[in-house]
Amino acid sequence: MHVKDPSRVAWLSQTTLSVDETKETVSALRERFPQLIDPPSDDICYATQNRQAAVKQIAGDCDRADRRRLHELLELRPLVEVALDAGARAAYLVDDASAIDSAWLDGAATVGVSSGASVPEDLVDGVLACLADKGFGDVEEIEAVKERMVFALPRELRQAVNGDS
């Protein structure tokens, strides 16, 4: 690829990409374009970073790592890759508890479960209940990064909740 003015090359990333993979890509770009311009802020969303950190923390202890998928397919693949890169022996994407293949659990002593930031709690609960039915009922929650982010409801929803018009 020919770049007319290498001093005007900038990088941006999808907010749900793997933090490690993004660093590798930016490093390769910086080798080719030493004056590479960084984005004005960190583009990887905090929730994605936190979940990747948690997966890294538990992956080495897991015989299997499961991941629920809803509409955020782009976020999911990186977490599977993060789990495998961090030492999980296997990692799978599942839409919900019905997608768990019992054969995946053969010989497993520990199963790690992670979910995307916008995955509904009932899907996570369903996966945990399914795993409990299969003998993996002892659950330990890992919080690699304390999440302190709080989002206010939009004004219209606050008004509806409070009965204001």
DOVEXKE-993608 format. One record per atom (N, C-alpha, C): atom name; x, y, z. Coordinates in steps of 0.1 Angstrom, whole numbers, plus 5000, padded with zeros to 4 digits. Layout:
<site atomo="CA" X="X" Y="Y" Z="Z"/>
...
***
This chain:
<site atomo="N" X="5008" Y="4988" Z="5000"/>
<site atomo="CA" X="5000" Y="5000" Z="5000"/>
<site atomo="C" X="5009" Y="5012" Z="5000"/>
<site atomo="N" X="5006" Y="5022" Z="4991"/>
<site atomo="CA" X="5013" Y="5034" Z="4991"/>
<site atomo="C" X="5005" Y="5045" Z="4998"/>
<site atomo="N" X="5013" Y="5052" Z="5007"/>
<site atomo="CA" X="5007" Y="5063" Z="5015"/>
<site atomo="C" X="5013" Y="5076" Z="5010"/>
<site atomo="N" X="5005" Y="5085" Z="5006"/>
<site atomo="CA" X="5010" Y="5097" Z="5000"/>
<site atomo="C" X="5018" Y="5105" Z="5010"/>
<site atomo="N" X="5013" Y="5107" Z="5023"/>
<site atomo="CA" X="5020" Y="5114" Z="5033"/>
<site atomo="C" X="5020" Y="5106" Z="5046"/>
<site atomo="N" X="5031" Y="5098" Z="5048"/>
<site atomo="CA" X="5032" Y="5089" Z="5060"/>
<site atomo="C" X="5031" Y="5097" Z="5073"/>
<site atomo="N" X="5033" Y="5110" Z="5073"/>
<site atomo="CA" X="5032" Y="5117" Z="5086"/>
<site atomo="C" X="5017" Y="5120" Z="5090"/>
<site atomo="N" X="5008" Y="5116" Z="5081"/>
<site atomo="CA" X="4994" Y="5119" Z="5083"/>
<site atomo="C" X="4986" Y="5106" Z="5085"/>
<site atomo="N" X="4992" Y="5095" Z="5089"/>
<site atomo="CA" X="4986" Y="5083" Z="5091"/>
<site atomo="C" X="4981" Y="5082" Z="5106"/>
<site atomo="N" X="4969" Y="5078" Z="5108"/>
<site atomo="CA" X="4963" Y="5077" Z="5122"/>
<site atomo="C" X="4957" Y="5063" Z="5123"/>
<site atomo="N" X="4956" Y="5058" Z="5136"/>
<site atomo="CA" X="4949" Y="5045" Z="5138"/>
<site atomo="C" X="4937" Y="5047" Z="5147"/>
<site atomo="N" X="4927" Y="5039" Z="5144"/>
<site atomo="CA" X="4915" Y="5038" Z="5153"/>
<site atomo="C" X="4912" Y="5023" Z="5154"/>
<site atomo="N" X="4905" Y="5020" Z="5164"/>
<site atomo="CA" X="4901" Y="5005" Z="5165"/>
<site atomo="C" X="4886" Y="5004" Z="5169"/>
<site atomo="N" X="4881" Y="4992" Z="5166"/>
<site atomo="CA" X="4868" Y="4989" Z="5171"/>
<site atomo="C" X="4868" Y="4988" Z="5186"/>
<site atomo="N" X="4858" Y="4993" Z="5193"/>
<site atomo="CA" X="4859" Y="4994" Z="5207"/>
<site atomo="C" X="4859" Y="4980" Z="5214"/>
<site atomo="N" X="4855" Y="4970" Z="5207"/>
<site atomo="CA" X="4854" Y="4956" Z="5214"/>
<site atomo="C" X="4865" Y="4947" Z="5210"/>
<site atomo="N" X="4876" Y="4952" Z="5204"/>
<site atomo="CA" X="4887" Y="4943" Z="5200"/>
<site atomo="C" X="4895" Y="4939" Z="5212"/>
<site atomo="N" X="4903" Y="4929" Z="5210"/>
<site atomo="CA" X="4912" Y="4924" Z="5220"/>
<site atomo="C" X="4923" Y="4935" Z="5223"/>
<site atomo="N" X="4925" Y="4938" Z="5235"/>
<site atomo="CA" X="4935" Y="4949" Z="5239"/>
<site atomo="C" X="4949" Y="4944" Z="5234"/>
<site atomo="N" X="4952" Y="4931" Z="5237"/>
<site atomo="CA" X="4965" Y="4926" Z="5233"/>
<site atomo="C" X="4967" Y="4926" Z="5218"/>
<site atomo="N" X="4957" Y="4922" Z="5210"/>
<site atomo="CA" X="4958" Y="4922" Z="5196"/>
<site atomo="C" X="4959" Y="4936" Z="5190"/>
<site atomo="N" X="4952" Y="4945" Z="5196"/>
<site atomo="CA" X="4953" Y="4959" Z="5191"/>
<site atomo="C" X="4967" Y="4964" Z="5194"/>
<site atomo="N" X="4973" Y="4961" Z="5205"/>
<site atomo="CA" X="4986" Y="4966" Z="5208"/>
<site atomo="C" X="4996" Y="4960" Z="5197"/>
<site atomo="N" X="4995" Y="4948" Z="5194"/>
<site atomo="CA" X="5003" Y="4941" Z="5184"/>
<site atomo="C" X="5002" Y="4948" Z="5170"/>
<site atomo="N" X="4989" Y="4951" Z="5166"/>
<site atomo="CA" X="4987" Y="4957" Z="5154"/>
<site atomo="C" X="4992" Y="4972" Z="5153"/>
<site atomo="N" X="4990" Y="4979" Z="5164"/>
<site atomo="CA" X="4996" Y="4993" Z="5165"/>
<site atomo="C" X="5011" Y="4993" Z="5164"/>
<site atomo="N" X="5017" Y="4983" Z="5171"/>
<site atomo="CA" X="5032" Y="4982" Z="5171"/>
<site atomo="C" X="5037" Y="4980" Z="5156"/>
<site atomo="N" X="5030" Y="4971" Z="5149"/>
<site atomo="CA" X="5034" Y="4968" Z="5135"/>
<site atomo="C" X="5032" Y="4981" Z="5126"/>
<site atomo="N" X="5021" Y="4988" Z="5129"/>
<site atomo="CA" X="5018" Y="5000" Z="5121"/>
<site atomo="C" X="5029" Y="5011" Z="5125"/>
<site atomo="N" X="5033" Y="5011" Z="5137"/>
<site atomo="CA" X="5043" Y="5021" Z="5141"/>
<site atomo="C" X="5057" Y="5019" Z="5135"/>
<site atomo="N" X="5060" Y="5006" Z="5133"/>
<site atomo="CA" X="5072" Y="5002" Z="5126"/>
<site atomo="C" X="5072" Y="5008" Z="5112"/>
<site atomo="N" X="5061" Y="5007" Z="5105"/>
<site atomo="CA" X="5060" Y="5011" Z="5091"/>
<site atomo="C" X="5058" Y="5026" Z="5091"/>
<site atomo="N" X="5051" Y="5032" Z="5100"/>
<site atomo="CA" X="5048" Y="5046" Z="5101"/>
<site atomo="C" X="5052" Y="5052" Z="5114"/>
<site atomo="N" X="5065" Y="5056" Z="5116"/>
<site atomo="CA" X="5070" Y="5060" Z="5129"/>
<site atomo="C" X="5062" Y="5073" Z="5134"/>
<site atomo="N" X="5056" Y="5080" Z="5126"/>
<site atomo="CA" X="5049" Y="5092" Z="5130"/>
<site atomo="C" X="5034" Y="5089" Z="5132"/>
<site atomo="N" X="5031" Y="5077" Z="5134"/>
<site atomo="CA" X="5017" Y="5072" Z="5135"/>
<site atomo="C" X="5010" Y="5081" Z="5146"/>
<site atomo="N" X="4998" Y="5085" Z="5142"/>
<site atomo="CA" X="4990" Y="5094" Z="5151"/>
<site atomo="C" X="4980" Y="5085" Z="5159"/>
<site atomo="N" X="4980" Y="5086" Z="5173"/>
<site atomo="CA" X="4972" Y="5079" Z="5181"/>
<site atomo="C" X="4958" Y="5086" Z="5182"/>
<site atomo="N" X="4948" Y="5078" Z="5185"/>
<site atomo="CA" X="4934" Y="5084" Z="5187"/>
<site atomo="C" X="4935" Y="5094" Z="5199"/>
<site atomo="N" X="4925" Y="5103" Z="5200"/>
<site atomo="CA" X="4925" Y="5112" Z="5212"/>
<site atomo="C" X="4923" Y="5105" Z="5225"/>
<site atomo="N" X="4917" Y="5093" Z="5225"/>
<site atomo="CA" X="4915" Y="5086" Z="5238"/>
<site atomo="C" X="4916" Y="5071" Z="5235"/>
<site atomo="N" X="4916" Y="5063" Z="5246"/>
<site atomo="CA" X="4917" Y="5049" Z="5245"/>
<site atomo="C" X="4903" Y="5044" Z="5239"/>
<site atomo="N" X="4904" Y="5038" Z="5227"/>
<site atomo="CA" X="4892" Y="5034" Z="5220"/>
<site atomo="C" X="4886" Y="5021" Z="5225"/>
<site atomo="N" X="4894" Y="5013" Z="5232"/>
<site atomo="CA" X="4888" Y="5000" Z="5237"/>
<site atomo="C" X="4879" Y="5003" Z="5249"/>
<site atomo="N" X="4867" Y="4998" Z="5249"/>
<site atomo="CA" X="4858" Y="5002" Z="5259"/>
<site atomo="C" X="4862" Y="4996" Z="5272"/>
<site atomo="N" X="4859" Y="5003" Z="5283"/>
<site atomo="CA" X="4863" Y="4998" Z="5297"/>
<site atomo="C" X="4858" Y="4984" Z="5300"/>
<site atomo="N" X="4845" Y="4982" Z="5296"/>
<site atomo="CA" X="4839" Y="4969" Z="5300"/>
<site atomo="C" X="4846" Y="4958" Z="5292"/>
<site atomo="N" X="4850" Y="4960" Z="5280"/>
<site atomo="CA" X="4857" Y="4950" Z="5272"/>
<site atomo="C" X="4870" Y="4947" Z="5279"/>
<site atomo="N" X="4878" Y="4958" Z="5282"/>
<site atomo="CA" X="4891" Y="4956" Z="5289"/>
<site atomo="C" X="4889" Y="4948" Z="5302"/>
<site atomo="N" X="4879" Y="4952" Z="5310"/>
<site atomo="CA" X="4877" Y="4945" Z="5323"/>
<site atomo="C" X="4874" Y="4930" Z="5321"/>
<site atomo="N" X="4866" Y="4927" Z="5311"/>
<site atomo="CA" X="4863" Y="4913" Z="5309"/>
<site atomo="C" X="4875" Y="4905" Z="5304"/>
<site atomo="N" X="4883" Y="4911" Z="5295"/>
<site atomo="CA" X="4895" Y="4905" Z="5290"/>
<site atomo="C" X="4905" Y="4903" Z="5302"/>
<site atomo="N" X="4906" Y="4912" Z="5311"/>
<site atomo="CA" X="4915" Y="4911" Z="5322"/>
<site atomo="C" X="4910" Y="4899" Z="5331"/>
<site atomo="N" X="4897" Y="4898" Z="5333"/>
<site atomo="CA" X="4891" Y="4887" Z="5341"/>
<site atomo="C" X="4894" Y="4873" Z="5335"/>
<site atomo="N" X="4892" Y="4873" Z="5321"/>
<site atomo="CA" X="4894" Y="4860" Z="5314"/>
<site atomo="C" X="4909" Y="4856" Z="5315"/>
<site atomo="N" X="4918" Y="4866" Z="5314"/>
<site atomo="CA" X="4932" Y="4863" Z="5315"/>
<site atomo="C" X="4935" Y="4857" Z="5329"/>
<site atomo="N" X="4929" Y="4863" Z="5339"/>
<site atomo="CA" X="4931" Y="4859" Z="5353"/>
<site atomo="C" X="4927" Y="4845" Z="5356"/>
<site atomo="N" X="4916" Y="4840" Z="5350"/>
<site atomo="CA" X="4911" Y="4827" Z="5353"/>
<site atomo="C" X="4915" Y="4816" Z="5343"/>
<site atomo="N" X="4919" Y="4820" Z="5331"/>
<site atomo="CA" X="4921" Y="4811" Z="5320"/>
<site atomo="C" X="4931" Y="4799" Z="5323"/>
<site atomo="N" X="4942" Y="4802" Z="5330"/>
<site atomo="CA" X="4952" Y="4792" Z="5333"/>
<site atomo="C" X="4947" Y="4781" Z="5342"/>
<site atomo="N" X="4936" Y="4784" Z="5350"/>
<site atomo="CA" X="4931" Y="4775" Z="5359"/>
<site atomo="C" X="4919" Y="4767" Z="5353"/>
<site atomo="N" X="4915" Y="4770" Z="5341"/>
<site atomo="CA" X="4903" Y="4765" Z="5335"/>
<site atomo="C" X="4906" Y="4753" Z="5325"/>
<site atomo="N" X="4899" Y="4743" Z="5327"/>
<site atomo="CA" X="4899" Y="4732" Z="5317"/>
<site atomo="C" X="4891" Y="4736" Z="5305"/>
<site atomo="N" X="4880" Y="4744" Z="5307"/>
<site atomo="CA" X="4872" Y="4748" Z="5296"/>
<site atomo="C" X="4868" Y="4763" Z="5300"/>
<site atomo="N" X="4866" Y="4771" Z="5290"/>
<site atomo="CA" X="4860" Y="4784" Z="5292"/>
<site atomo="C" X="4849" Y="4786" Z="5282"/>
<site atomo="N" X="4837" Y="4790" Z="5287"/>
<site atomo="CA" X="4825" Y="4792" Z="5279"/>
<site atomo="C" X="4822" Y="4806" Z="5278"/>
<site atomo="N" X="4816" Y="4810" Z="5268"/>
<site atomo="CA" X="4813" Y="4824" Z="5265"/>
<site atomo="C" X="4799" Y="4825" Z="5259"/>
<site atomo="N" X="4790" Y="4833" Z="5264"/>
<site atomo="CA" X="4777" Y="4835" Z="5259"/>
<site atomo="C" X="4777" Y="4845" Z="5248"/>
<site atomo="N" X="4770" Y="4843" Z="5237"/>
<site atomo="CA" X="4769" Y="4852" Z="5226"/>
<site atomo="C" X="4755" Y="4857" Z="5224"/>
<site atomo="N" X="4754" Y="4870" Z="5223"/>
<site atomo="CA" X="4741" Y="4876" Z="5220"/>
<site atomo="C" X="4742" Y="4883" Z="5206"/>
<site atomo="N" X="4742" Y="4895" Z="5206"/>
<site atomo="CA" X="4743" Y="4903" Z="5193"/>
<site atomo="C" X="4757" Y="4909" Z="5191"/>
<site atomo="N" X="4766" Y="4906" Z="5200"/>
<site atomo="CA" X="4779" Y="4913" Z="5200"/>
<site atomo="C" X="4790" Y="4903" Z="5195"/>
<site atomo="N" X="4788" Y="4897" Z="5184"/>
<site atomo="CA" X="4798" Y="4887" Z="5179"/>
<site atomo="C" X="4812" Y="4893" Z="5179"/>
<site atomo="N" X="4814" Y="4905" Z="5175"/>
<site atomo="CA" X="4827" Y="4911" Z="5174"/>
<site atomo="C" X="4835" Y="4910" Z="5188"/>
<site atomo="N" X="4827" Y="4912" Z="5199"/>
<site atomo="CA" X="4834" Y="4912" Z="5212"/>
<site atomo="C" X="4837" Y="4897" Z="5216"/>
<site atomo="N" X="4829" Y="4888" Z="5211"/>
<site atomo="CA" X="4831" Y="4874" Z="5216"/>
<site atomo="C" X="4843" Y="4868" Z="5211"/>
<site atomo="N" X="4846" Y="4869" Z="5199"/>
<site atomo="CA" X="4858" Y="4861" Z="5194"/>
<site atomo="C" X="4871" Y="4865" Z="5201"/>
<site atomo="N" X="4873" Y="4878" Z="5203"/>
<site atomo="CA" X="4885" Y="4882" Z="5211"/>
<site atomo="C" X="4886" Y="4875" Z="5225"/>
<site atomo="N" X="4874" Y="4873" Z="5232"/>
<site atomo="CA" X="4875" Y="4867" Z="5245"/>
<site atomo="C" X="4879" Y="4853" Z="5244"/>
<site atomo="N" X="4874" Y="4846" Z="5234"/>
<site atomo="CA" X="4878" Y="4832" Z="5232"/>
<site atomo="C" X="4894" Y="4832" Z="5229"/>
<site atomo="N" X="4898" Y="4840" Z="5221"/>
<site atomo="CA" X="4913" Y="4841" Z="5218"/>
<site atomo="C" X="4920" Y="4845" Z="5230"/>
<site atomo="N" X="4915" Y="4854" Z="5238"/>
<site atomo="CA" X="4922" Y="4858" Z="5251"/>
<site atomo="C" X="4923" Y="4847" Z="5260"/>
<site atomo="N" X="4912" Y="4839" Z="5261"/>
<site atomo="CA" X="4913" Y="4827" Z="5270"/>
<site atomo="C" X="4923" Y="4817" Z="5266"/>
<site atomo="N" X="4923" Y="4814" Z="5253"/>
<site atomo="CA" X="4933" Y="4804" Z="5248"/>
<site atomo="C" X="4947" Y="4809" Z="5249"/>
<site atomo="N" X="4949" Y="4822" Z="5246"/>
<site atomo="CA" X="4963" Y="4828" Z="5247"/>
<site atomo="C" X="4967" Y="4828" Z="5262"/>
<site atomo="N" X="4958" Y="4829" Z="5271"/>
<site atomo="CA" X="4962" Y="4830" Z="5285"/>
<site atomo="C" X="4963" Y="4816" Z="5292"/>
<site atomo="N" X="4961" Y="4805" Z="5284"/>
<site atomo="CA" X="4963" Y="4792" Z="5290"/>
<site atomo="C" X="4951" Y="4783" Z="5291"/>
<site atomo="N" X="4939" Y="4787" Z="5287"/>
<site atomo="CA" X="4927" Y="4778" Z="5288"/>
<site atomo="C" X="4930" Y="4767" Z="5278"/>
<site atomo="N" X="4926" Y="4755" Z="5282"/>
<site atomo="CA" X="4929" Y="4743" Z="5273"/>
<site atomo="C" X="4919" Y="4743" Z="5261"/>
<site atomo="N" X="4907" Y="4749" Z="5263"/>
<site atomo="CA" X="4897" Y="4750" Z="5253"/>
<site atomo="C" X="4888" Y="4762" Z="5256"/>
<site atomo="N" X="4882" Y="4768" Z="5246"/>
<site atomo="CA" X="4872" Y="4779" Z="5248"/>
<site atomo="C" X="4861" Y="4778" Z="5237"/>
<site atomo="N" X="4849" Y="4781" Z="5241"/>
<site atomo="CA" X="4838" Y="4779" Z="5232"/>
<site atomo="C" X="4829" Y="4791" Z="5233"/>
<site atomo="N" X="4822" Y="4794" Z="5222"/>
<site atomo="CA" X="4812" Y="4805" Z="5221"/>
<site atomo="C" X="4798" Y="4798" Z="5222"/>
<site atomo="N" X="4790" Y="4802" Z="5231"/>
<site atomo="CA" X="4776" Y="4796" Z="5232"/>
<site atomo="C" X="4766" Y="4808" Z="5232"/>
<site atomo="N" X="4755" Y="4805" Z="5226"/>
<site atomo="CA" X="4744" Y="4815" Z="5226"/>
<site atomo="C" X="4737" Y="4816" Z="5239"/>
<site atomo="N" X="4735" Y="4804" Z="5245"/>
<site atomo="CA" X="4728" Y="4802" Z="5257"/>
<site atomo="C" X="4731" Y="4788" Z="5263"/>
<site atomo="N" X="4725" Y="4784" Z="5274"/>
<site atomo="CA" X="4728" Y="4772" Z="5280"/>
<site atomo="C" X="4725" Y="4760" Z="5271"/>
<site atomo="N" X="4716" Y="4761" Z="5262"/>
<site atomo="CA" X="4712" Y="4749" Z="5254"/>
<site atomo="C" X="4723" Y="4746" Z="5244"/>
<site atomo="N" X="4733" Y="4755" Z="5242"/>
<site atomo="CA" X="4744" Y="4753" Z="5232"/>
<site atomo="C" X="4756" Y="4746" Z="5239"/>
<site atomo="N" X="4755" Y="4743" Z="5252"/>
<site atomo="CA" X="4766" Y="4737" Z="5258"/>
<site atomo="C" X="4766" Y="4722" Z="5255"/>
<site atomo="N" X="4777" Y="4717" Z="5250"/>
<site atomo="CA" X="4779" Y="4703" Z="5246"/>
<site atomo="C" X="4786" Y="4696" Z="5258"/>
<site atomo="N" X="4779" Y="4686" Z="5263"/>
<site atomo="CA" X="4784" Y="4679" Z="5275"/>
<site atomo="C" X="4797" Y="4673" Z="5273"/>
<site atomo="N" X="4800" Y="4670" Z="5260"/>
<site atomo="CA" X="4814" Y="4664" Z="5257"/>
<site atomo="C" X="4825" Y="4674" Z="5260"/>
<site atomo="N" X="4822" Y="4687" Z="5259"/>
<site atomo="CA" X="4832" Y="4697" Z="5262"/>
<site atomo="C" X="4837" Y="4696" Z="5277"/>
<site atomo="N" X="4828" Y="4691" Z="5285"/>
<site atomo="CA" X="4831" Y="4690" Z="5300"/>
<site atomo="C" X="4838" Y="4678" Z="5304"/>
<site atomo="N" X="4839" Y="4668" Z="5295"/>
<site atomo="CA" X="4845" Y="4655" Z="5299"/>
<site atomo="C" X="4859" Y="4657" Z="5304"/>
<site atomo="N" X="4863" Y="4653" Z="5316"/>
<site atomo="CA" X="4876" Y="4654" Z="5321"/>
<site atomo="C" X="4879" Y="4668" Z="5327"/>
<site atomo="N" X="4870" Y="4677" Z="5326"/>
<site atomo="CA" X="4872" Y="4691" Z="5331"/>
<site atomo="C" X="4870" Y="4691" Z="5346"/>
<site atomo="N" X="4879" Y="4698" Z="5353"/>
<site atomo="CA" X="4878" Y="4700" Z="5368"/>
<site atomo="C" X="4872" Y="4714" Z="5370"/>
<site atomo="N" X="4876" Y="4724" Z="5362"/>
<site atomo="CA" X="4872" Y="4738" Z="5364"/>
<site atomo="C" X="4867" Y="4743" Z="5350"/>
<site atomo="N" X="4856" Y="4751" Z="5351"/>
<site atomo="CA" X="4850" Y="4757" Z="5339"/>
<site atomo="C" X="4849" Y="4772" Z="5342"/>
<site atomo="N" X="4855" Y="4780" Z="5333"/>
<site atomo="CA" X="4854" Y="4795" Z="5335"/>
<site atomo="C" X="4843" Y="4800" Z="5326"/>
<site atomo="N" X="4835" Y="4810" Z="5331"/>
<site atomo="CA" X="4824" Y="4815" Z="5323"/>
<site atomo="C" X="4826" Y="4830" Z="5323"/>
<site atomo="N" X="4825" Y="4836" Z="5311"/>
<site atomo="CA" X="4826" Y="4851" Z="5310"/>
<site atomo="C" X="4814" Y="4855" Z="5301"/>
<site atomo="N" X="4810" Y="4867" Z="5302"/>
<site atomo="CA" X="4800" Y="4872" Z="5293"/>
<site atomo="C" X="4803" Y="4887" Z="5289"/>
<site atomo="N" X="4797" Y="4890" Z="5277"/>
<site atomo="CA" X="4799" Y="4904" Z="5272"/>
<site atomo="C" X="4791" Y="4914" Z="5282"/>
<site atomo="N" X="4795" Y="4926" Z="5280"/>
<site atomo="CA" X="4790" Y="4937" Z="5289"/>
<site atomo="C" X="4775" Y="4938" Z="5288"/>
<site atomo="N" X="4769" Y="4935" Z="5276"/>
<site atomo="CA" X="4755" Y="4937" Z="5274"/>
<site atomo="C" X="4747" Y="4924" Z="5274"/>
<site atomo="N" X="4753" Y="4913" Z="5278"/>
<site atomo="CA" X="4746" Y="4900" Z="5278"/>
<site atomo="C" X="4736" Y="4901" Z="5290"/>
<site atomo="N" X="4723" Y="4898" Z="5287"/>
<site atomo="CA" X="4714" Y="4898" Z="5298"/>
<site atomo="C" X="4717" Y="4888" Z="5309"/>
<site atomo="N" X="4715" Y="4892" Z="5322"/>
<site atomo="CA" X="4718" Y="4884" Z="5333"/>
<site atomo="C" X="4712" Y="4870" Z="5333"/>
<site atomo="N" X="4699" Y="4869" Z="5327"/>
<site atomo="CA" X="4692" Y="4856" Z="5327"/>
<site atomo="C" X="4700" Y="4846" Z="5318"/>
<site atomo="N" X="4707" Y="4851" Z="5308"/>
<site atomo="CA" X="4715" Y="4841" Z="5300"/>
<site atomo="C" X="4727" Y="4836" Z="5308"/>
<site atomo="N" X="4733" Y="4845" Z="5315"/>
<site atomo="CA" X="4744" Y="4841" Z="5324"/>
<site atomo="C" X="4739" Y="4831" Z="5334"/>
<site atomo="N" X="4728" Y="4834" Z="5341"/>
<site atomo="CA" X="4722" Y="4825" Z="5351"/>
<site atomo="C" X="4719" Y="4812" Z="5345"/>
<site atomo="N" X="4713" Y="4812" Z="5333"/>
<site atomo="CA" X="4710" Y="4799" Z="5326"/>
<site atomo="C" X="4722" Y="4790" Z="5324"/>
<site atomo="N" X="4733" Y="4796" Z="5320"/>
<site atomo="CA" X="4745" Y="4789" Z="5317"/>
<site atomo="C" X="4751" Y="4783" Z="5331"/>
<site atomo="N" X="4750" Y="4792" Z="5341"/>
<site atomo="CA" X="4755" Y="4787" Z="5354"/>
<site atomo="C" X="4746" Y="4776" Z="5359"/>
<site atomo="N" X="4733" Y="4776" Z="5357"/>
<site atomo="CA" X="4724" Y="4766" Z="5362"/>
<site atomo="C" X="4727" Y="4753" Z="5354"/>
<site atomo="N" X="4729" Y="4754" Z="5341"/>
<site atomo="CA" X="4732" Y="4742" Z="5333"/>
<site atomo="C" X="4745" Y="4736" Z="5338"/>
<site atomo="N" X="4755" Y="4744" Z="5340"/>
<site atomo="CA" X="4768" Y="4738" Z="5345"/>
<site atomo="C" X="4766" Y="4732" Z="5359"/>
<site atomo="N" X="4758" Y="4738" Z="5367"/>
<site atomo="CA" X="4756" Y="4732" Z="5381"/>
<site atomo="C" X="4749" Y="4719" Z="5379"/>
<site atomo="N" X="4740" Y="4717" Z="5370"/>
<site atomo="CA" X="4733" Y="4704" Z="5368"/>
<site atomo="C" X="4743" Y="4694" Z="5363"/>
<site atomo="N" X="4754" Y="4698" Z="5357"/>
<site atomo="CA" X="4764" Y="4689" Z="5352"/>
<site atomo="C" X="4776" Y="4687" Z="5361"/>
<site atomo="N" X="4774" Y="4692" Z="5374"/>
<site atomo="CA" X="4784" Y="4689" Z="5384"/>
<site atomo="C" X="4794" Y="4701" Z="5387"/>
<site atomo="N" X="4791" Y="4712" Z="5381"/>
<site atomo="CA" X="4800" Y="4724" Z="5383"/>
<site atomo="C" X="4792" Y="4735" Z="5390"/>
<site atomo="N" X="4787" Y="4732" Z="5402"/>
<site atomo="CA" X="4779" Y="4741" Z="5410"/>
<site atomo="C" X="4786" Y="4750" Z="5419"/>
<site atomo="N" X="4799" Y="4747" Z="5422"/>
<site atomo="CA" X="4807" Y="4756" Z="5431"/>
<site atomo="C" X="4812" Y="4768" Z="5423"/>
<site atomo="N" X="4806" Y="4779" Z="5425"/>
<site atomo="CA" X="4809" Y="4791" Z="5417"/>
<site atomo="C" X="4817" Y="4801" Z="5425"/>
<site atomo="N" X="4828" Y="4806" Z="5419"/>
<site atomo="CA" X="4836" Y="4816" Z="5425"/>
<site atomo="C" X="4836" Y="4828" Z="5415"/>
<site atomo="N" X="4831" Y="4839" Z="5420"/>
<site atomo="CA" X="4831" Y="4851" Z="5411"/>
<site atomo="C" X="4845" Y="4858" Z="5412"/>
<site atomo="N" X="4850" Y="4861" Z="5400"/>
<site atomo="CA" X="4863" Y="4868" Z="5399"/>
<site atomo="C" X="4861" Y="4882" Z="5394"/>
<site atomo="N" X="4866" Y="4892" Z="5401"/>
<site atomo="CA" X="4865" Y="4906" Z="5396"/>
<site atomo="C" X="4879" Y="4911" Z="5394"/>
<site atomo="N" X="4884" Y="4910" Z="5382"/>
<site atomo="CA" X="4898" Y="4914" Z="5380"/>
<site atomo="C" X="4900" Y="4929" Z="5381"/>
<site atomo="N" X="4889" Y="4937" Z="5378"/>
<site atomo="CA" X="4890" Y="4951" Z="5378"/>
<site atomo="C" X="4877" Y="4956" Z="5385"/>
<site atomo="N" X="4877" Y="4964" Z="5395"/>
<site atomo="CA" X="4865" Y="4969" Z="5401"/>
<site atomo="C" X="4859" Y="4979" Z="5392"/>
<site atomo="N" X="4846" Y="4976" Z="5388"/>
<site atomo="CA" X="4839" Y="4985" Z="5379"/>
<site atomo="C" X="4832" Y="4996" Z="5387"/>
<site atomo="N" X="4835" Y="5008" Z="5385"/>
<site atomo="CA" X="4828" Y="5019" Z="5392"/>
<site atomo="C" X="4820" Y="5028" Z="5383"/>
<site atomo="N" X="4819" Y="5024" Z="5370"/>
<site atomo="CA" X="4812" Y="5032" Z="5360"/>
<site atomo="C" X="4797" Y="5031" Z="5363"/>
<site atomo="N" X="4790" Y="5042" Z="5364"/>
<site atomo="CA" X="4775" Y="5042" Z="5365"/>
<site atomo="C" X="4770" Y="5051" Z="5355"/>
<site atomo="N" X="4759" Y="5047" Z="5348"/>
<site atomo="CA" X="4753" Y="5055" Z="5337"/>
<site atomo="C" X="4739" Y="5059" Z="5342"/>
<site atomo="N" X="4736" Y="5072" Z="5340"/>
<site atomo="CA" X="4723" Y="5077" Z="5344"/>
<site atomo="C" X="4713" Y="5073" Z="5333"/>
<site atomo="N" X="4701" Y="5070" Z="5338"/>
<site atomo="CA" X="4690" Y="5068" Z="5328"/>
<site atomo="C" X="4687" Y="5080" Z="5320"/>
<site atomo="N" X="4683" Y="5078" Z="5307"/>
<site atomo="CA" X="4679" Y="5090" Z="5299"/>
<site atomo="C" X="4668" Y="5097" Z="5306"/>
<site atomo="N" X="4667" Y="5110" Z="5304"/>
<site atomo="CA" X="4656" Y="5118" Z="5310"/>
<site atomo="C" X="4642" Y="5112" Z="5309"/>
<site atomo="N" X="4639" Y="5108" Z="5297"/>
<site atomo="CA" X="4626" Y="5102" Z="5294"/>
<site atomo="C" X="4623" Y="5090" Z="5303"/>
<site atomo="N" X="4633" Y="5082" Z="5305"/>
<site atomo="CA" X="4631" Y="5070" Z="5313"/>
<site atomo="C" X="4630" Y="5074" Z="5328"/>
<site atomo="N" X="4638" Y="5084" Z="5332"/>
<site atomo="CA" X="4638" Y="5088" Z="5346"/>
<site atomo="C" X="4624" Y="5094" Z="5349"/>
<site atomo="N" X="4618" Y="5102" Z="5339"/>
<site atomo="CA" X="4605" Y="5107" Z="5341"/>
<site atomo="C" X="4594" Y="5096" Z="5342"/>
<site atomo="N" X="4596" Y="5086" Z="5334"/>
<site atomo="CA" X="4586" Y="5075" Z="5334"/>
<site atomo="C" X="4587" Y="5068" Z="5347"/>
<site atomo="N" X="4599" Y="5065" Z="5352"/>
<site atomo="CA" X="4600" Y="5058" Z="5365"/>
<site atomo="C" X="4595" Y="5066" Z="5376"/>
<site atomo="N" X="4597" Y="5079" Z="5376"/>
<site atomo="CA" X="4593" Y="5088" Z="5387"/>
<site atomo="C" X="4578" Y="5092" Z="5385"/>
<site atomo="N" X="4572" Y="5089" Z="5374"/>
<site atomo="CA" X="4558" Y="5093" Z="5372"/>
<site atomo="C" X="4557" Y="5107" Z="5367"/>
<site atomo="N" X="4568" Y="5114" Z="5364"/>
<site atomo="CA" X="4567" Y="5128" Z="5359"/>
<site atomo="C" X="4562" Y="5128" Z="5345"/>
<site atomo="N" X="4557" Y="5139" Z="5341"/>
<site atomo="CA" X="4553" Y="5140" Z="5326"/>
<site atomo="C" X="4560" Y="5152" Z="5320"/>
***
